[in-house]
Amino acid sequence: MGSSLLHSLPQDVRRDGERLFNVSMWCIGRDVTHADNLLLRHGFTRERMPAGQQGTSAYSGALPGGGALTLWGFGALCRVCGESIYVPRDGFSPVLVEESRVTWPVFQAAGLGSPRAPTTPCEQSAARAAVSVLARWMAGYEEWVLGLMGSGWRHECLAARAKASPVSAESLAVEWRRLAGRVEALERPVVDESFAPPVGA
């Protein structure tokens, strides 16, 4: 079996998604340390990590159109299409989580049990839908932050990174929407126009 069959997303989409996710998660990490905690202000709730435990706090909120999103420093869990899809920050390759086997709350990726790669067409479609929803939520969140804080705050966030950002503060939302479009295009059937009847025939 080819390795491409084991992934719901092509390698280039995963690579670009990982790069973008790393930048945005860094920025969100700065947002939650802001005096106003921007993620809470955006309507999310926080499950604080207990003292002495390793990991990151969990932030949960609703997704537009239904579903729910949980964010940690290590990734995101999207509950869409009747599935729980975990998108890791490292690799950006969506996997299915069986929530009934998870002991909540979770503060480390290992707490999500043994997520598995989506194998059936329905599971792969759900995984792509989750990535698309996540990407569009990220775009909307970046637009909200820009409207609330102005571009200076994101410039400050990106300047604090050890590595230069591959994405500018102003283009984060645009790049997330572009990624969502690329993922959504994977669901559309490929039409071979060489078999289409000539116009006017």
N, C-alpha and C positions, 0 to 999 in steps of 0.2 A: 504494500500500500504506500503510495507517495505521501511525503510529509505534508504536501499542500492539502490533502484530504483530511488531515487532522485538525485543520484550523478553519474557523468560520470566516476569517478575514485574510486577504492576501498579505504577503510579507510587507509590501510597501505601505499598505494601510496601517498594519501593526507598528511598523517602524515610525511612521509619521505620527500616529496616535500616541505612541509611547513618549515621543519627544514633546508633543503638545501637552500631554497629561502631566509630565514631570514639571513643566513650567507652571501650569495652572495649579497643581497641587502645592507647589512651593508658594505660590501667591496666596492660596487659600490658607496655608499654614501661617502666613503673615496676617491675613485678615482676622483669624481667630485670636491673635495676640494683640490686635488693635484694642484700644480702650473701649470701643463700642462692640467688639466681637461681631464683625460684619455678617458672619454666617448665622448667628443667632438673630441679628437684626433682620436678616432675610427670611426669617420664619422657621429656621431649623431648631431642633431641640438637641441638647447635648447629654450624652451619657458619659460622665467623668470616669476616667480610669482610676481604680482604687490606689491608694498610696502604697508604694512598694512593689507594684506590679509593672511589668514592662509592656510597652505597646503604645497605642495612641487612643485618645478619646474618640467616641463615635458620635457623629452628627447625623441626624435623620430628618427627612422632610418629604413632602408630597411632590410628585411629578405632575406637570401639566397633563391633563387628559386622563388622569388616574395612574395608579402605581405609586411606588415609594422608592426613595433613594437613601442609602446610608453611605456616608463618606468617612474614611479613615485616612491617615497619612499614607497608608500602603495600598489603597485602592478604593473601589466603589462597588456597592451591591445594589443592583437595579431589580426591582420586582415589577416585571412587565410580562404581558402575554401569558400569564399563568405560570411563569417560571421565575426563579431567583437566579440572576446572572451576576457573577462576580467578575469585575474587570480589574486585574491587578495593575498597579502602577509600573511594575517591572514586567515588560513583555507585551502588555496591552492585548492579551489573548483571552477573550471571554470564556468562562467555564460555568457549568451548572452547579449550584449548591442545593443540597437537600436540607432545607431549613429544619425539618423535623428531627434531624440528627445533630443539630447545632445547639450547644448550651449557651444561651444568651445571658448577659451581654458579652460581646466579643471585642477584644482590644488588640488582638494580633491575628495575622492572616491564618496562622495555624489553627485558630479557634473555629474557622469555617469548615473544619473536618477535611474531607478528601474530595474537593470539587473535581468534576470530571468534564472532559471535553464533550461538547455537543456532537452527537453522531447522526441522528436522524435528520431528514430535511426540515422537519418542524422545529427541532431543537436548534438547528443551525440558524433558521430564520428568526427564532426568538432571541438568539444570541446577537445577531446583527441588529435586530430591533432595539435591544437593550443598549448597544453601543451608540446607535443613532439617537436614541432618547437622551442618553448621557451627554453626547456631544452637543445636542441642541440645548440641554439644560445648562451646560457649561457656557455656551455662547450667551444665553440669556442672562446668566449670572454675571458674566464679565461686562455686559452692557449695563446691568443694574449698578455694579460697582463703579463703572466709569461715570454714570449719571450722578451717583451719590457723592463720590469722592473727587471727581475730576481725574485727568490723566496723571497728575503728579503722584498720586498714591501708588499706582501700578509701576510707574517709573522707579519709585523708591523701592518697591518690592523686588523688581528685576535687578536693580543695581546691587542689592544685597546678596545676590547669588554668587557663588564662587566662580561659576562658568557663565560666560556671556549667553544671554538668551537667544535662541534661534528665531524667536518671534518677538516682534515689537509689542509694547503695551497696547497700542492702538489697534493692532491687527489680531489680537487673541480671539475675539468673538468671531471675526470673519473666518479665521482659520478653522475654528471649531465647526462653523456652519458648512464650510467647504468639506471638512472631513465627514460630517453627517451626510452630505450629498453623495460622497463617494461610496459610503456604506449602503445607503438606500439604493444606489444604482445597481448594486450586486443582486438585489431582489428582482430587478426588472428583467424580463426575458430578452435575450439577444435576438434581434430581428435581422435576418439576412436579406438586405434590400435587393440583392441580385435576383431574388425570386418574386419580388413585388411586381404587379402589373404596371405597365407604363402609364403615366398620367394621361387621362383622357381616353384610355382604352375601353 
